[in-house]
């Protein structure tokens, strides 16, 4: 009986995950390197900063869904996205010795 209840509970808990929408953010960042920065350190700092920019935007991303039937509000739902970055794809990067440009899809 406990196994049956656990299975039913898991079905209800994870059913909402199948409706999750994948959201992709594209951000650009240019890091102005100092005299002591190398290409490797400039790239590492640029990647961290572009991730920070996306996290700031994620904090303001939300989904609002309102359903009206026969001039009556039947459903009003607001979902705030709280998720971590699972994949970062660098689509463009340039290093000119002074600036490191990075464009990433997250």
Backbone bond lengths (Angstrom), bond angles and torsions (degrees), N, CA, C in turn:
res aa  C-N    CA-C-N  psi(-1)  N-CA   C-N-CA  omega(-1)  CA-C   N-CA-C  phi
1 X - - - 1.452 - - 1.532 110.67 -
2 X 1.341 117.15 -40.90 1.457 120.19 -179.66 1.523 111.08 -66.12
3 X 1.326 116.78 -36.96 1.466 119.91 178.46 1.520 109.93 -65.64
4 X 1.329 116.59 -41.69 1.457 120.76 178.56 1.528 110.91 -60.30
5 X 1.323 116.84 -45.22 1.466 120.67 179.02 1.523 111.29 -64.74
6 X 1.335 116.92 -37.91 1.464 120.38 178.58 1.523 110.91 -65.05
7 X 1.325 117.12 -40.32 1.470 120.77 178.44 1.518 110.55 -65.16
8 X 1.305 117.67 -45.48 1.468 121.65 179.13 1.525 110.56 -62.26
9 X 1.317 117.23 -42.84 1.464 121.38 179.13 1.526 110.80 -62.07
10 X 1.325 117.52 -43.46 1.466 120.87 178.38 1.518 111.95 -63.86
11 X 1.308 117.38 -37.26 1.471 120.06 177.96 1.518 109.94 -61.32
12 X 1.324 117.31 -45.52 1.460 120.04 -179.85 1.522 112.65 -69.69
13 X 1.321 117.05 -37.12 1.462 120.27 -179.15 1.522 112.22 -67.94
14 X 1.328 117.36 -41.31 1.453 120.74 -174.52 1.520 113.80 -95.33
15 X 1.323 118.29 -0.46 1.459 120.62 178.80 1.520 111.03 -65.45
16 X 1.320 117.60 -35.25 1.464 121.04 179.85 1.509 113.19 -68.13
17 X 1.320 117.95 -25.36 1.459 120.69 -178.84 1.517 112.12 -67.88
18 X 1.324 117.49 -26.73 1.460 119.84 -179.42 1.521 111.61 -70.79
19 X 1.312 118.02 -17.20 1.458 122.14 179.54 1.525 112.39 -97.08
20 X 1.306 117.53 5.14 1.462 121.27 -177.92 1.520 110.09 -67.09
21 X 1.304 115.57 139.90 1.453 122.11 -179.11 1.521 109.27 -100.55
22 X 1.322 115.96 135.03 1.460 120.32 177.41 1.525 108.30 -82.89
23 X 1.302 115.65 127.77 1.457 121.72 -179.70 1.520 108.01 -118.29
24 X 1.328 116.11 131.36 1.458 121.27 179.55 1.520 108.81 -114.72
25 X 1.314 115.85 132.21 1.454 121.99 176.41 1.520 108.35 -112.50
26 X 1.327 116.36 138.45 1.465 121.56 176.76 1.521 107.08 -118.07
27 X 1.315 115.87 123.90 1.465 121.26 -179.35 1.512 110.23 -131.38
28 X 1.322 114.73 150.52 1.460 121.79 176.43 1.523 108.22 -121.05
29 X 1.329 115.10 145.86 1.455 120.07 178.83 1.522 108.51 -149.79
30 X 1.317 116.22 138.79 1.464 121.53 175.46 1.521 108.05 -120.24
31 X 1.323 115.29 122.80 1.459 121.37 179.82 1.522 108.98 -99.91
32 X 1.324 115.98 125.67 1.464 121.77 176.55 1.520 107.79 -86.10
33 X 1.316 116.51 108.46 1.464 121.53 -175.67 1.522 111.25 -74.81
34 X 1.324 114.96 149.10 1.463 120.25 174.49 1.525 108.61 -95.09
35 X 1.308 116.47 -178.33 1.466 121.14 -178.47 1.524 112.40 -64.17
36 X 1.323 116.98 -30.03 1.466 119.54 -176.61 1.528 113.33 -90.61
37 X 1.329 118.27 -4.15 1.462 121.44 179.98 1.518 111.22 -81.33
38 X 1.316 115.07 139.42 1.462 121.24 171.59 1.529 107.59 -103.74
39 X 1.308 116.36 178.07 1.461 120.31 177.54 1.528 110.27 -61.60
40 X 1.321 116.50 -38.39 1.468 121.27 -178.23 1.527 110.99 -66.76
41 X 1.328 117.73 -46.46 1.466 119.66 -179.41 1.523 111.17 -69.23
42 X 1.329 117.14 -37.75 1.462 120.25 178.31 1.528 110.63 -63.46
43 X 1.336 116.98 -40.65 1.466 120.47 179.00 1.527 110.58 -65.44
44 X 1.322 117.41 -43.58 1.463 121.10 -179.81 1.526 111.17 -61.14
45 X 1.319 116.56 -42.59 1.466 120.55 179.34 1.523 110.19 -67.57
46 X 1.331 117.46 -41.28 1.467 121.06 179.63 1.526 111.27 -63.40
47 X 1.325 117.71 -41.02 1.470 120.87 178.64 1.525 110.37 -63.73
48 X 1.317 117.69 -44.11 1.464 120.79 178.67 1.525 111.61 -62.67
49 X 1.329 116.63 -40.51 1.458 120.04 -178.70 1.525 112.07 -69.59
50 X 1.330 117.50 -37.92 1.463 119.19 179.35 1.533 109.86 -68.56
51 X 1.327 117.85 -34.53 1.464 120.70 174.62 1.523 110.79 -65.61
52 X 1.328 116.96 -39.45 1.469 120.81 178.14 1.522 110.91 -62.31
53 X 1.343 116.46 -41.48 1.462 120.43 177.91 1.527 111.47 -60.75
54 X 1.323 116.28 -40.65 1.463 119.83 178.95 1.521 110.98 -67.62
55 X 1.327 117.07 -41.06 1.464 119.59 178.38 1.521 111.65 -62.20
56 X 1.327 117.30 -35.68 1.463 120.14 175.94 1.520 110.49 -64.27
57 X 1.333 116.66 -40.63 1.461 119.97 178.71 1.528 111.07 -70.33
58 X 1.324 117.42 -36.44 1.462 120.70 177.63 1.520 111.25 -60.73
59 X 1.314 116.51 -33.68 1.451 119.97 179.70 1.512 112.96 -63.15
60 X 1.327 117.25 -22.19 1.456 120.68 -179.47 1.520 112.48 -105.64
61 X 1.338 117.69 0.47 1.458 120.65 -179.00 1.515 109.74 -84.51
62 X 1.308 115.99 126.78 1.450 119.95 175.41 1.517 109.86 -147.88
63 X 1.292 115.56 160.26 1.449 122.38 -179.39 1.517 107.90 -114.47
64 X 1.317 116.46 124.30 1.458 120.95 176.86 1.521 107.98 -116.34
65 X 1.307 115.87 128.15 1.458 121.51 -178.51 1.519 108.53 -130.66
66 X 1.321 115.85 122.46 1.455 121.19 178.99 1.518 108.27 -125.36
67 X 1.305 116.32 133.24 1.460 121.41 -180.00 1.520 108.79 -121.25
68 X 1.338 115.78 128.01 1.459 121.41 -179.60 1.524 108.21 -124.25
69 X 1.326 116.64 129.90 1.465 122.60 175.63 1.517 108.19 -129.43
70 X 1.312 115.71 130.20 1.465 121.58 179.62 1.525 111.25 53.11
71 X 1.319 115.98 44.44 1.462 123.70 178.36 1.527 113.19 60.65
72 X 1.331 116.76 23.14 1.467 121.54 177.13 1.516 108.62 -123.11
73 X 1.289 115.54 139.10 1.457 121.45 176.89 1.527 108.56 -73.84
74 X 1.335 115.92 115.03 1.462 119.35 -179.03 1.522 112.22 -103.64
75 X 1.326 116.21 -23.69 1.464 118.86 -177.66 1.521 108.46 -153.15
76 X 1.300 116.66 129.92 1.458 121.91 176.59 1.522 106.85 -137.84
77 X 1.326 115.86 113.67 1.463 120.30 -173.77 1.520 109.64 -133.50
78 X 1.317 116.23 133.26 1.456 122.54 174.61 1.523 107.02 -124.29
79 X 1.325 115.03 124.15 1.458 120.55 -179.64 1.516 107.92 -119.37
80 X 1.306 116.56 125.89 1.457 121.42 177.03 1.522 107.63 -99.41
81 X 1.316 115.44 130.54 1.457 120.73 -178.75 1.517 109.91 -79.45
82 X 1.302 115.64 121.56 1.458 121.00 173.32 1.517 107.20 -129.44
83 X 1.308 115.58 101.59 1.463 119.59 -177.56 1.512 109.37 -149.41
84 X 1.289 115.61 159.17 1.451 121.06 175.39 1.515 110.19 -93.93
85 X 1.279 115.75 165.13 1.454 120.63 177.76 1.514 107.90 -77.80
86 X 1.320 116.45 125.79 1.454 119.26 -178.31 1.518 112.25 -104.68
87 X 1.311 117.85 -24.38 1.458 119.40 -178.83 1.522 109.16 -149.64
88 X 1.314 115.94 132.55 1.457 122.05 176.12 1.514 107.84 -120.15
89 X 1.317 115.82 124.20 1.462 121.22 179.26 1.525 108.21 -116.89
90 X 1.321 116.74 116.39 1.461 121.59 178.15 1.524 107.14 -81.17
91 X 1.335 117.02 115.45 1.462 120.05 -177.46 1.523 112.41 -95.48
92 X 1.331 117.24 -22.34 1.459 119.76 179.91 1.525 108.62 -158.35
93 X 1.319 116.30 137.45 1.462 120.42 175.27 1.523 109.43 -150.91
94 X 1.337 114.95 142.16 1.468 121.20 -179.49 1.521 109.15 -140.09
95 X 1.308 116.52 142.17 1.466 123.43 177.64 1.512 107.38 -130.45
96 X 1.326 117.11 120.41 1.465 120.36 179.19 1.526 112.54 -110.34
97 X 1.316 116.62 10.73 1.454 120.95 -179.30 1.512 112.96 96.71
98 X 1.326 116.94 -22.44 1.468 121.55 178.64 1.525 112.34 -121.33
99 X 1.324 116.47 -33.72 1.460 121.36 -177.66 1.525 109.38 -127.62
100 X 1.335 114.28 141.76 1.459 120.37 176.09 1.516 106.87 -116.09
101 X 1.334 116.63 113.66 1.461 122.91 179.91 1.518 108.43 -97.47
102 X 1.324 115.89 137.33 1.452 121.13 -177.71 1.520 109.44 -140.57
103 X 1.330 116.41 132.95 1.461 122.45 173.32 1.518 106.51 -124.08
104 X 1.332 116.26 125.24 1.464 120.39 -174.33 1.519 110.92 -131.40
105 X 1.333 114.82 145.88 1.469 123.09 171.34 1.520 106.42 -105.63
106 X 1.311 115.07 127.56 1.460 119.28 -177.20 1.517 108.91 -129.23
